[in-house]
Amino acid sequence: MTALGEVEAFLRRHPHIPAYLVDVRAQRSVSQQIAARSGVEHESPQIIVFQRGAVVWNASHDDITAEALARWLPAA
């Protein structure tokens, strides 16, 4: 399954978790602002988990799984 598919699978099971998708090609400035503010260097595909405004976890490519998201989102 793709990284996007993993995130979508997670969100189907946890619809109360807010998630936002940034299309880095169409929203380059948003992607750059996230990288600058978070300190997380851009990769694609990528997921960044924030809690109270701080990055608590990020992953890219094959490390993005529904199970990994569940570990990093205790309210899930």
Biopython code that builds the backbone (N, CA, C, O; Angstrom):
import numpy as np
from Bio.PDB.StructureBuilder import StructureBuilder

atoms = [
    (1, "MET", "N", (0.850, -1.176, 0.000)),
    (1, "MET", "CA", (0.000, 0.000, 0.000)),
    (1, "MET", "C", (0.900, 1.246, 0.000)),
    (1, "MET", "O", (1.975, 1.243, 0.600)),
    (2, "THR", "N", (0.458, 2.284, -0.663)),
    (2, "THR", "CA", (1.209, 3.538, -0.706)),
    (2, "THR", "C", (1.123, 4.268, 0.634)),
    (2, "THR", "O", (0.283, 3.943, 1.473)),
    (3, "ALA", "N", (1.992, 5.250, 0.826)),
    (3, "ALA", "CA", (1.948, 6.065, 2.045)),
    (3, "ALA", "C", (0.588, 6.740, 2.174)),
    (3, "ALA", "O", (0.006, 6.759, 3.259)),
    (4, "LEU", "N", (0.080, 7.292, 1.082)),
    (4, "LEU", "CA", (-1.233, 7.936, 1.119)),
    (4, "LEU", "C", (-2.310, 6.924, 1.493)),
    (4, "LEU", "O", (-3.208, 7.237, 2.275)),
    (5, "GLY", "N", (-2.230, 5.740, 0.954)),
    (5, "GLY", "CA", (-3.191, 4.687, 1.282)),
    (5, "GLY", "C", (-3.140, 4.323, 2.756)),
    (5, "GLY", "O", (-4.179, 4.080, 3.370)),
    (6, "GLU", "N", (-1.954, 4.285, 3.325)),
    (6, "GLU", "CA", (-1.806, 3.994, 4.758)),
    (6, "GLU", "C", (-2.466, 5.086, 5.604)),
    (6, "GLU", "O", (-3.172, 4.793, 6.569)),
    (7, "VAL", "N", (-2.230, 6.341, 5.231)),
    (7, "VAL", "CA", (-2.832, 7.458, 5.974)),
    (7, "VAL", "C", (-4.350, 7.411, 5.831)),
    (7, "VAL", "O", (-5.069, 7.588, 6.815)),
    (8, "GLU", "N", (-4.840, 7.178, 4.630)),
    (8, "GLU", "CA", (-6.285, 7.104, 4.422)),
    (8, "GLU", "C", (-6.897, 5.965, 5.226)),
    (8, "GLU", "O", (-7.982, 6.120, 5.785)),
    (9, "ALA", "N", (-6.218, 4.822, 5.293)),
    (9, "ALA", "CA", (-6.712, 3.690, 6.079)),
    (9, "ALA", "C", (-6.776, 4.063, 7.558)),
    (9, "ALA", "O", (-7.751, 3.747, 8.240)),
    (10, "PHE", "N", (-5.747, 4.729, 8.047)),
    (10, "PHE", "CA", (-5.738, 5.172, 9.440)),
    (10, "PHE", "C", (-6.894, 6.127, 9.704)),
    (10, "PHE", "O", (-7.601, 5.985, 10.702)),
    (11, "LEU", "N", (-7.091, 7.093, 8.826)),
    (11, "LEU", "CA", (-8.142, 8.098, 9.027)),
    (11, "LEU", "C", (-9.548, 7.508, 8.939)),
    (11, "LEU", "O", (-10.464, 8.014, 9.587)),
    (12, "ARG", "N", (-9.735, 6.456, 8.155)),
    (12, "ARG", "CA", (-11.044, 5.785, 8.121)),
    (12, "ARG", "C", (-11.369, 5.186, 9.485)),
    (12, "ARG", "O", (-12.524, 5.184, 9.911)),
    (13, "ARG", "N", (-10.341, 4.678, 10.166)),
    (13, "ARG", "CA", (-10.547, 4.087, 11.491)),
    (13, "ARG", "C", (-10.588, 5.137, 12.604)),
    (13, "ARG", "O", (-11.087, 4.870, 13.697)),
    (14, "HIS", "N", (-10.060, 6.333, 12.321)),
    (14, "HIS", "CA", (-9.972, 7.395, 13.328)),
    (14, "HIS", "C", (-10.390, 8.737, 12.716)),
    (14, "HIS", "O", (-9.569, 9.647, 12.601)),
    (15, "PRO", "N", (-11.649, 8.861, 12.328)),
    (15, "PRO", "CA", (-12.086, 10.079, 11.626)),
    (15, "PRO", "C", (-12.027, 11.346, 12.479)),
    (15, "PRO", "O", (-12.109, 12.447, 11.935)),
    (16, "HIS", "N", (-11.888, 11.221, 13.782)),
    (16, "HIS", "CA", (-11.815, 12.380, 14.663)),
    (16, "HIS", "C", (-10.419, 13.029, 14.681)),
    (16, "HIS", "O", (-10.257, 14.124, 15.218)),
    (17, "ILE", "N", (-9.425, 12.367, 14.104)),
    (17, "ILE", "CA", (-8.060, 12.905, 14.074)),
    (17, "ILE", "C", (-7.957, 13.905, 12.919)),
    (17, "ILE", "O", (-8.220, 13.542, 11.772)),
    (18, "PRO", "N", (-7.579, 15.156, 13.202)),
    (18, "PRO", "CA", (-7.431, 16.127, 12.108)),
    (18, "PRO", "C", (-6.180, 15.828, 11.290)),
    (18, "PRO", "O", (-5.112, 15.564, 11.842)),
    (19, "ALA", "N", (-6.325, 15.873, 9.987)),
    (19, "ALA", "CA", (-5.198, 15.624, 9.088)),
    (19, "ALA", "C", (-5.305, 16.575, 7.900)),
    (19, "ALA", "O", (-6.402, 16.892, 7.438)),
    (20, "TYR", "N", (-4.167, 17.017, 7.420)),
    (20, "TYR", "CA", (-4.129, 17.966, 6.309)),
    (20, "TYR", "C", (-3.117, 17.484, 5.277)),
    (20, "TYR", "O", (-2.011, 17.066, 5.619)),
    (21, "LEU", "N", (-3.507, 17.546, 4.032)),
    (21, "LEU", "CA", (-2.652, 17.137, 2.935)),
    (21, "LEU", "C", (-2.128, 18.369, 2.223)),
    (21, "LEU", "O", (-2.899, 19.258, 1.861)),
    (22, "VAL", "N", (-0.816, 18.424, 2.022)),
    (22, "VAL", "CA", (-0.208, 19.513, 1.274)),
    (22, "VAL", "C", (0.326, 18.937, -0.031)),
    (22, "VAL", "O", (1.183, 18.053, -0.024)),
    (23, "ASP", "N", (-0.178, 19.436, -1.138)),
    (23, "ASP", "CA", (0.329, 19.064, -2.453)),
    (23, "ASP", "C", (1.553, 19.936, -2.696)),
    (23, "ASP", "O", (1.422, 21.113, -3.035)),
    (24, "VAL", "N", (2.746, 19.363, -2.524)),
    (24, "VAL", "CA", (3.963, 20.175, -2.552)),
    (24, "VAL", "C", (4.230, 20.818, -3.911)),
    (24, "VAL", "O", (4.918, 21.836, -3.990)),
    (25, "ARG", "N", (3.703, 20.245, -4.953)),
    (25, "ARG", "CA", (3.869, 20.882, -6.275)),
    (25, "ARG", "C", (2.962, 22.097, -6.416)),
    (25, "ARG", "O", (3.382, 23.140, -6.918)),
    (26, "ALA", "N", (1.730, 21.960, -5.976)),
    (26, "ALA", "CA", (0.758, 23.042, -6.126)),
    (26, "ALA", "C", (0.846, 24.059, -4.989)),
    (26, "ALA", "O", (0.458, 25.216, -5.152)),
    (27, "GLN", "N", (1.357, 23.621, -3.835)),
    (27, "GLN", "CA", (1.403, 24.490, -2.655)),
    (27, "GLN", "C", (2.831, 24.582, -2.124)),
    (27, "GLN", "O", (3.089, 24.361, -0.941)),
    (28, "ARG", "N", (3.739, 24.908, -3.015)),
    (28, "ARG", "CA", (5.170, 24.944, -2.663)),
    (28, "ARG", "C", (5.455, 25.874, -1.489)),
    (28, "ARG", "O", (6.245, 25.528, -0.611)),
    (29, "SER", "N", (4.830, 27.037, -1.458)),
    (29, "SER", "CA", (5.111, 27.985, -0.372)),
    (29, "SER", "C", (4.642, 27.432, 0.975)),
    (29, "SER", "O", (5.291, 27.651, 1.998)),
    (30, "VAL", "N", (3.526, 26.724, 0.975)),
    (30, "VAL", "CA", (3.043, 26.109, 2.220)),
    (30, "VAL", "C", (4.042, 25.050, 2.684)),
    (30, "VAL", "O", (4.380, 24.989, 3.867)),
    (31, "SER", "N", (4.506, 24.233, 1.773)),
    (31, "SER", "CA", (5.485, 23.205, 2.092)),
    (31, "SER", "C", (6.755, 23.822, 2.667)),
    (31, "SER", "O", (7.308, 23.316, 3.643)),
    (32, "GLN", "N", (7.210, 24.902, 2.069)),
    (32, "GLN", "CA", (8.421, 25.577, 2.555)),
    (32, "GLN", "C", (8.208, 26.183, 3.943)),
    (32, "GLN", "O", (9.110, 26.141, 4.780)),
    (33, "GLN", "N", (7.040, 26.737, 4.190)),
    (33, "GLN", "CA", (6.741, 27.306, 5.503)),
    (33, "GLN", "C", (6.704, 26.214, 6.579)),
    (33, "GLN", "O", (7.202, 26.411, 7.687)),
    (34, "ILE", "N", (6.121, 25.086, 6.251)),
    (34, "ILE", "CA", (6.079, 23.978, 7.210)),
    (34, "ILE", "C", (7.491, 23.518, 7.536)),
    (34, "ILE", "O", (7.813, 23.300, 8.704)),
    (35, "ALA", "N", (8.331, 23.369, 6.529)),
    (35, "ALA", "CA", (9.715, 22.948, 6.754)),
    (35, "ALA", "C", (10.458, 23.971, 7.620)),
    (35, "ALA", "O", (11.184, 23.594, 8.540)),
    (36, "ALA", "N", (10.279, 25.253, 7.331)),
    (36, "ALA", "CA", (10.972, 26.296, 8.084)),
    (36, "ALA", "C", (10.508, 26.335, 9.540)),
    (36, "ALA", "O", (11.329, 26.456, 10.450)),
    (37, "ARG", "N", (9.218, 26.235, 9.760)),
    (37, "ARG", "CA", (8.680, 26.337, 11.123)),
    (37, "ARG", "C", (8.894, 25.072, 11.946)),
    (37, "ARG", "O", (9.069, 25.133, 13.163)),
    (38, "SER", "N", (8.880, 23.922, 11.267)),
    (38, "SER", "CA", (8.989, 22.652, 11.996)),
    (38, "SER", "C", (10.429, 22.194, 12.171)),
    (38, "SER", "O", (10.743, 21.450, 13.100)),
    (39, "GLY", "N", (11.311, 22.645, 11.266)),
    (39, "GLY", "CA", (12.687, 22.172, 11.288)),
    (39, "GLY", "C", (12.846, 20.800, 10.650)),
    (39, "GLY", "O", (13.918, 20.201, 10.724)),
    (40, "VAL", "N", (11.796, 20.306, 10.032)),
    (40, "VAL", "CA", (11.824, 18.994, 9.388)),
    (40, "VAL", "C", (12.085, 19.204, 7.899)),
    (40, "VAL", "O", (11.299, 19.856, 7.211)),
    (41, "GLU", "N", (13.181, 18.654, 7.411)),
    (41, "GLU", "CA", (13.529, 18.780, 6.001)),
    (41, "GLU", "C", (12.512, 18.042, 5.146)),
    (41, "GLU", "O", (12.085, 16.939, 5.486)),
    (42, "HIS", "N", (12.127, 18.657, 4.039)),
    (42, "HIS", "CA", (11.095, 18.088, 3.175)),
    (42, "HIS", "C", (11.557, 16.802, 2.501)),
    (42, "HIS", "O", (12.673, 16.707, 1.989)),
    (43, "GLU", "N", (10.671, 15.823, 2.518)),
    (43, "GLU", "CA", (10.783, 14.598, 1.729)),
    (43, "GLU", "C", (9.396, 14.326, 1.181)),
    (43, "GLU", "O", (8.412, 14.874, 1.679)),
    (44, "SER", "N", (9.308, 13.502, 0.181)),
    (44, "SER", "CA", (8.002, 13.203, -0.374)),
    (44, "SER", "C", (7.949, 11.747, -0.798)),
    (44, "SER", "O", (8.808, 11.295, -1.555)),
    (45, "PRO", "N", (6.966, 11.011, -0.329)),
    (45, "PRO", "CA", (5.894, 11.400, 0.582)),
    (45, "PRO", "C", (6.422, 11.531, 2.005)),
    (45, "PRO", "O", (7.453, 10.960, 2.360)),
    (46, "GLN", "N", (5.693, 12.292, 2.806)),
    (46, "GLN", "CA", (6.124, 12.558, 4.172)),
    (46, "GLN", "C", (4.913, 12.806, 5.060)),
    (46, "GLN", "O", (3.876, 13.292, 4.607)),
    (47, "ILE", "N", (5.068, 12.465, 6.321)),
    (47, "ILE", "CA", (4.053, 12.789, 7.312)),
    (47, "ILE", "C", (4.754, 13.424, 8.500)),
    (47, "ILE", "O", (5.835, 12.997, 8.906)),
    (48, "ILE", "N", (4.125, 14.441, 9.044)),
    (48, "ILE", "CA", (4.650, 15.114, 10.232)),
    (48, "ILE", "C", (3.515, 15.165, 11.246)),
    (48, "ILE", "O", (2.424, 15.649, 10.947)),
    (49, "VAL", "N", (3.779, 14.664, 12.440)),
    (49, "VAL", "CA", (2.786, 14.683, 13.511)),
    (49, "VAL", "C", (3.163, 15.789, 14.489)),
    (49, "VAL", "O", (4.269, 15.820, 15.027)),
    (50, "PHE", "N", (2.214, 16.691, 14.703)),
    (50, "PHE", "CA", (2.394, 17.791, 15.650)),
    (50, "PHE", "C", (1.499, 17.551, 16.853)),
    (50, "PHE", "O", (0.367, 17.088, 16.713)),
    (51, "GLN", "N", (2.002, 17.863, 18.021)),
    (51, "GLN", "CA", (1.188, 17.887, 19.228)),
    (51, "GLN", "C", (1.537, 19.165, 19.982)),
    (51, "GLN", "O", (2.691, 19.404, 20.337)),
    (52, "ARG", "N", (0.510, 19.978, 20.216)),
    (52, "ARG", "CA", (0.681, 21.273, 20.869)),
    (52, "ARG", "C", (1.707, 22.141, 20.143)),
    (52, "ARG", "O", (2.484, 22.855, 20.777)),
    (53, "GLY", "N", (1.705, 22.076, 18.826)),
    (53, "GLY", "CA", (2.566, 22.920, 18.014)),
    (53, "GLY", "C", (3.980, 22.421, 17.828)),
    (53, "GLY", "O", (4.768, 23.054, 17.126)),
    (54, "ALA", "N", (4.322, 21.302, 18.438)),
    (54, "ALA", "CA", (5.676, 20.755, 18.323)),
    (54, "ALA", "C", (5.649, 19.447, 17.532)),
    (54, "ALA", "O", (4.702, 18.667, 17.624)),
    (55, "VAL", "N", (6.700, 19.227, 16.759)),
    (55, "VAL", "CA", (6.825, 17.974, 16.007)),
    (55, "VAL", "C", (7.189, 16.860, 16.990)),
    (55, "VAL", "O", (8.174, 16.959, 17.720)),
    (56, "VAL", "N", (6.383, 15.808, 16.995)),
    (56, "VAL", "CA", (6.670, 14.656, 17.847)),
    (56, "VAL", "C", (7.120, 13.443, 17.036)),
    (56, "VAL", "O", (7.705, 12.505, 17.577)),
    (57, "TRP", "N", (6.842, 13.472, 15.737)),
    (57, "TRP", "CA", (7.245, 12.348, 14.884)),
    (57, "TRP", "C", (7.121, 12.774, 13.438)),
    (57, "TRP", "O", (6.230, 13.543, 13.076)),
    (58, "ASN", "N", (8.026, 12.266, 12.611)),
    (58, "ASN", "CA", (7.881, 12.426, 11.162)),
    (58, "ASN", "C", (8.450, 11.189, 10.502)),
    (58, "ASN", "O", (9.330, 10.517, 11.041)),
    (59, "ALA", "N", (7.936, 10.912, 9.342)),
    (59, "ALA", "CA", (8.374, 9.731, 8.604)),
    (59, "ALA", "C", (8.183, 9.989, 7.116)),
    (59, "ALA", "O", (7.450, 10.889, 6.704)),
    (60, "SER", "N", (8.860, 9.180, 6.334)),
    (60, "SER", "CA", (8.686, 9.279, 4.888)),
    (60, "SER", "C", (8.697, 7.883, 4.272)),
    (60, "SER", "O", (9.154, 6.911, 4.874)),
    (61, "HIS", "N", (8.191, 7.828, 3.083)),
    (61, "HIS", "CA", (8.178, 6.628, 2.264)),
    (61, "HIS", "C", (7.584, 5.423, 2.996)),
    (61, "HIS", "O", (6.468, 5.505, 3.507)),
    (62, "ASP", "N", (8.315, 4.309, 3.051)),
    (62, "ASP", "CA", (7.786, 3.060, 3.598)),
    (62, "ASP", "C", (7.601, 3.082, 5.116)),
    (62, "ASP", "O", (6.986, 2.175, 5.677)),
    (63, "ASP", "N", (8.127, 4.107, 5.780)),
    (63, "ASP", "CA", (7.936, 4.212, 7.228)),
    (63, "ASP", "C", (6.563, 4.769, 7.589)),
    (63, "ASP", "O", (6.184, 4.776, 8.760)),
    (64, "ILE", "N", (5.827, 5.228, 6.604)),
    (64, "ILE", "CA", (4.477, 5.753, 6.837)),
    (64, "ILE", "C", (3.495, 4.594, 6.778)),
    (64, "ILE", "O", (3.173, 4.089, 5.702)),
    (65, "THR", "N", (3.023, 4.180, 7.954)),
    (65, "THR", "CA", (2.044, 3.096, 8.022)),
    (65, "THR", "C", (0.946, 3.488, 8.994)),
    (65, "THR", "O", (1.149, 4.331, 9.869)),
    (66, "ALA", "N", (-0.205, 2.879, 8.837)),
    (66, "ALA", "CA", (-1.322, 3.117, 9.753)),
    (66, "ALA", "C", (-0.929, 2.722, 11.176)),
    (66, "ALA", "O", (-1.307, 3.398, 12.133)),
    (67, "GLU", "N", (-0.184, 1.647, 11.316)),
    (67, "GLU", "CA", (0.236, 1.191, 12.640)),
    (67, "GLU", "C", (1.184, 2.190, 13.286)),
    (67, "GLU", "O", (1.068, 2.459, 14.481)),
    (68, "ALA", "N", (2.116, 2.745, 12.524)),
    (68, "ALA", "CA", (3.037, 3.740, 13.068)),
    (68, "ALA", "C", (2.273, 4.987, 13.503)),
    (68, "ALA", "O", (2.565, 5.561, 14.552)),
    (69, "LEU", "N", (1.308, 5.401, 12.710)),
    (69, "LEU", "CA", (0.496, 6.556, 13.102)),
    (69, "LEU", "C", (-0.219, 6.301, 14.419)),
    (69, "LEU", "O", (-0.271, 7.183, 15.275)),
    (70, "ALA", "N", (-0.759, 5.134, 14.587)),
    (70, "ALA", "CA", (-1.477, 4.801, 15.820)),
    (70, "ALA", "C", (-0.554, 4.851, 17.028)),
    (70, "ALA", "O", (-0.989, 5.219, 18.119)),
    (71, "ARG", "N", (0.709, 4.489, 16.853)),
    (71, "ARG", "CA", (1.669, 4.551, 17.965)),
    (71, "ARG", "C", (1.959, 6.001, 18.369)),
    (71, "ARG", "O", (2.176, 6.286, 19.546)),
    (72, "TRP", "N", (1.962, 6.910, 17.396)),
    (72, "TRP", "CA", (2.338, 8.298, 17.663)),
    (72, "TRP", "C", (1.152, 9.199, 17.952)),
    (72, "TRP", "O", (1.334, 10.370, 18.285)),
    (73, "LEU", "N", (-0.038, 8.684, 17.835)),
    (73, "LEU", "CA", (-1.229, 9.466, 18.133)),
    (73, "LEU", "C", (-1.998, 8.754, 19.249)),
    (73, "LEU", "O", (-2.911, 7.974, 18.977)),
    (74, "PRO", "N", (-1.631, 9.022, 20.490)),
    (74, "PRO", "CA", (-2.216, 8.262, 21.601)),
    (74, "PRO", "C", (-3.728, 8.405, 21.720)),
    (74, "PRO", "O", (-4.380, 7.526, 22.284)),
    (75, "ALA", "N", (-4.297, 9.483, 21.206)),
    (75, "ALA", "CA", (-5.745, 9.651, 21.273)),
    (75, "ALA", "C", (-6.463, 8.796, 20.241)),
    (75, "ALA", "O", (-7.692, 8.716, 20.238)),
    (76, "ALA", "N", (-5.699, 8.164, 19.372)),
    (76, "ALA", "CA", (-6.306, 7.338, 18.326)),
    (76, "ALA", "C", (-6.880, 6.110, 18.973)),
    (76, "ALA", "O", (-7.447, 5.259, 18.289)),
]
sb = StructureBuilder()
sb.init_structure("model")
sb.init_model(0)
sb.init_chain("A")
sb.init_seg("    ")
for serial, (resi, resn, name, xyz) in enumerate(atoms, 1):
    if name == "N":
        sb.init_residue(resn, " ", resi, " ")
    sb.init_atom(name, np.array(xyz, "f"), 0.0, 1.0, " ", f" {name:<3s}", serial, name[0])
structure = sb.get_structure()
